[in-house]
């Protein structure tokens, strides 16, 4: 309830529904922390990481993978406290993604890997499943690497929806739907060269809005100022899911 101490001020939020955990270690996402006039903003990618990513980004024609995702999850064996962190909030989409995408042609999914930047820069689609929060830094890394983000996080609120149409440069798929349908949907996009090119061009066109290191015309800072303008507000006009036939709500 400490949020109320700063009202009626406006918050700049990476996560408008933050995870709140009690002394009993029970956690839930806050449903009323953010208000309509608050602004969702992108997280920052450190300059050294952004520079490193530039070495891994391939052209559309050179990309060898259809889709990739690697990260921690509830069954991870690297650290028990990390696995427990996912189990506490009953996060299952990451494990489900590994189970249902593993073995698919030109897909790489699984636990953390040092090759992840290479894989993202060499893939058409970057799968962005829910983490402990609804958002994840992997989304903004995907933009930096020219990879089309596939959001698998039902209550994720994208930044800058008052002036960016997320349906033109990303896909959003339900967490509880069969991921085999998602795979088929991504294959369908790849097999339509014009549609695939439109998505990639969309990523290149908008990614400056998520980069705090860009210039005056297009950057995350400029985007924040636009989002703070009267009447801009939070997420408006977007369907809940988009990009895959049969799952456009």
C-alpha positions in Angstrom: 0.0 0.0 0.0 3.0 2.3 0.0 2.2 3.2 -3.6 -0.6 5.4 -2.3 1.9 7.6 -0.5 3.0 9.0 -3.8 -0.5 9.6 -5.3 -1.7 11.5 -7.2 1.7 11.4 -8.8 2.3 9.3 -12.0 4.5 6.2 -12.0 6.8 5.1 -14.8 6.5 1.3 -14.7 8.3 -1.6 -16.4 5.7 -3.9 -14.8 2.3 -2.5 -13.9 1.3 -5.7 -12.1 4.3 -6.4 -10.0 4.8 -9.6 -8.0 4.1 -9.1 -4.3 5.2 -11.8 -1.8 4.1 -12.0 1.8 6.0 -13.2 4.8 4.5 -16.6 4.2 6.2 -16.6 0.8 2.9 -16.7 -1.0 3.1 -14.4 -4.1 0.6 -12.8 -6.3 0.5 -10.1 -9.0 -0.9 -6.8 -7.8 -4.0 -5.9 -9.7 -4.5 -2.3 -8.5 -1.0 -0.9 -8.0 -1.0 1.0 -11.3 -3.6 3.5 -12.4 -4.8 4.6 -15.8 -2.6 7.7 -16.0 0.6 5.7 -15.2 3.0 4.9 -18.0 4.5 1.6 -19.0 8.1 1.9 -20.1 10.7 -0.5 -21.6 13.5 -1.8 -19.5 17.0 -0.7 -20.3 19.7 -2.7 -22.2 23.2 -1.8 -21.0 25.4 -0.1 -23.6 28.0 -2.9 -23.5 25.2 -5.5 -24.2 23.7 -3.5 -27.0 27.2 -3.2 -28.6 27.7 -7.0 -28.2 24.3 -7.8 -29.8 25.3 -5.9 -32.9 27.8 -8.6 -33.8 25.2 -11.4 -33.7 22.4 -9.8 -35.8 22.0 -11.6 -39.2 20.0 -10.5 -42.2 16.6 -12.0 -42.7 17.9 -14.3 -45.5 20.7 -15.6 -43.3 18.7 -16.6 -40.3 18.8 -20.4 -39.8 16.3 -20.9 -36.9 12.6 -20.6 -36.9 12.2 -19.9 -33.2 14.4 -19.9 -30.0 14.1 -19.5 -26.3 16.5 -20.4 -23.5 16.2 -19.5 -19.8 15.5 -20.5 -16.2 12.3 -22.3 -15.3 10.6 -24.3 -12.6 12.6 -27.5 -13.4 16.0 -25.8 -13.8 18.9 -27.7 -12.3 21.3 -24.8 -12.2 20.0 -23.3 -8.9 17.4 -24.7 -6.6 16.4 -21.2 -5.3 15.7 -20.0 -8.9 13.6 -23.1 -9.6 11.7 -22.5 -6.3 11.1 -18.9 -7.3 9.2 -20.1 -10.4 7.3 -22.9 -8.5 6.1 -20.5 -5.8 4.2 -18.5 -8.4 3.1 -21.7 -10.3 4.8 -20.5 -13.5 4.4 -23.4 -16.0 4.5 -21.8 -19.5 8.3 -22.1 -19.7 8.4 -25.8 -18.8 5.4 -26.4 -21.2 7.3 -24.5 -24.0 10.3 -26.8 -23.6 8.2 -29.9 -23.6 6.1 -29.0 -26.6 8.7 -27.3 -28.8 11.7 -29.6 -28.1 12.6 -31.6 -31.2 10.7 -29.4 -33.6 12.6 -28.6 -36.8 14.9 -25.5 -36.6 13.9 -24.7 -33.0 16.2 -24.3 -30.0 14.6 -24.2 -26.6 15.9 -25.1 -23.1 17.8 -23.9 -20.1 20.3 -21.0 -20.1 23.1 -21.1 -22.7 26.1 -18.8 -23.5 25.0 -19.0 -27.1 21.7 -17.3 -26.6 22.7 -14.0 -28.3 23.9 -15.9 -31.3 20.7 -17.9 -31.4 18.4 -14.9 -31.1 20.3 -13.0 -33.9 20.1 -16.2 -36.1 16.3 -16.8 -35.6 13.2 -15.3 -37.2 11.2 -15.5 -34.0 12.2 -15.1 -30.3 9.8 -16.8 -27.9 9.1 -14.6 -24.9 7.3 -16.6 -22.2 6.2 -15.2 -18.9 8.9 -15.2 -16.2 8.3 -14.4 -12.5 6.7 -11.1 -13.7 4.6 -10.6 -16.8 7.4 -8.8 -18.6 11.0 -10.0 -19.3 14.1 -8.3 -20.4 14.4 -10.9 -23.3 11.7 -8.9 -25.1 13.9 -5.9 -25.5 17.0 -8.0 -26.3 14.9 -9.5 -29.1 14.4 -6.1 -30.6 18.1 -5.3 -30.4 18.9 -8.5 -32.3 16.2 -8.0 -35.0 14.2 -10.9 -33.9 10.4 -10.9 -34.1 9.1 -11.3 -30.5 6.4 -13.9 -29.7 4.8 -12.9 -26.4 3.5 -15.8 -24.3 2.5 -13.8 -21.2 -1.3 -13.2 -21.0 -1.3 -10.0 -18.9 1.8 -8.4 -20.3 1.2 -4.7 -21.0 3.4 -3.4 -23.8 4.9 0.1 -23.6 4.0 3.0 -26.0 0.7 1.6 -27.2 -0.6 5.1 -27.7 1.6 5.5 -30.8 2.9 2.0 -31.7 0.8 -0.8 -33.2 2.3 -4.0 -31.6 0.3 -6.2 -34.0 2.6 -5.1 -36.9 5.9 -6.2 -35.3 5.1 -8.9 -32.8 2.9 -11.9 -32.1 1.0 -12.7 -28.8 -0.2 -16.2 -28.0 -2.3 -17.6 -25.0 -0.3 -19.3 -22.3 -2.9 -22.1 -21.9 -3.3 -22.9 -25.6 -1.5 -25.8 -27.3 2.0 -24.7 -28.3 1.8 -27.0 -31.3 -0.7 -24.5 -32.7 1.8 -21.7 -32.1 4.5 -23.6 -33.9 2.2 -24.2 -36.9 1.4 -20.5 -36.9 5.1 -19.5 -36.9 5.7 -21.9 -39.8 2.8 -20.3 -41.7 4.3 -16.9 -41.3 7.7 -18.1 -42.4 6.2 -19.7 -45.5 4.7 -16.4 -46.5 7.7 -14.3 -47.5 5.8 -11.0 -47.8 4.3 -11.4 -44.3 7.6 -12.4 -42.8 9.3 -9.4 -44.3 6.6 -7.1 -43.0 7.2 -8.4 -39.4 11.0 -8.0 -39.7 10.7 -4.5 -41.2 8.3 -3.7 -38.3 10.9 -4.7 -35.8 13.6 -2.6 -37.5 11.3 0.3 -37.7 10.2 0.5 -34.1 13.2 -0.9 -32.1 14.7 2.6 -31.6 11.7 3.4 -29.3 13.0 0.7 -26.9 16.6 1.9 -26.9 17.7 4.5 -24.3 20.9 5.1 -26.3 19.3 6.4 -29.5 19.2 10.0 -30.7 16.6 12.8 -30.3 14.1 11.7 -33.0 13.4 8.2 -31.8 14.4 6.7 -28.4 13.0 5.3 -25.3 13.3 8.7 -23.6 11.3 10.4 -26.5 8.8 7.6 -26.2 8.3 8.2 -22.5 7.7 11.9 -23.2 5.1 11.0 -25.8 3.4 8.6 -23.5 3.3 11.2 -20.7 1.4 13.6 -23.0 -2.2 14.4 -22.0 -4.6 11.6 -23.2 -1.9 9.1 -24.0 -2.5 6.8 -21.0 -1.8 3.0 -20.8 -2.6 0.1 -23.1 -5.5 0.9 -25.4 -6.9 -0.6 -28.6 -4.9 -3.8 -28.7 -6.5 -7.2 -28.9 -5.5 -9.6 -26.1 -3.8 -12.0 -28.6 -2.8 -11.5 -32.2 -0.8 -13.0 -35.1 -1.8 -16.7 -35.1 -5.0 -17.7 -36.9 -7.7 -18.9 -34.4 -6.1 -17.1 -31.5 -6.8 -13.5 -32.3 -8.9 -12.0 -29.5 
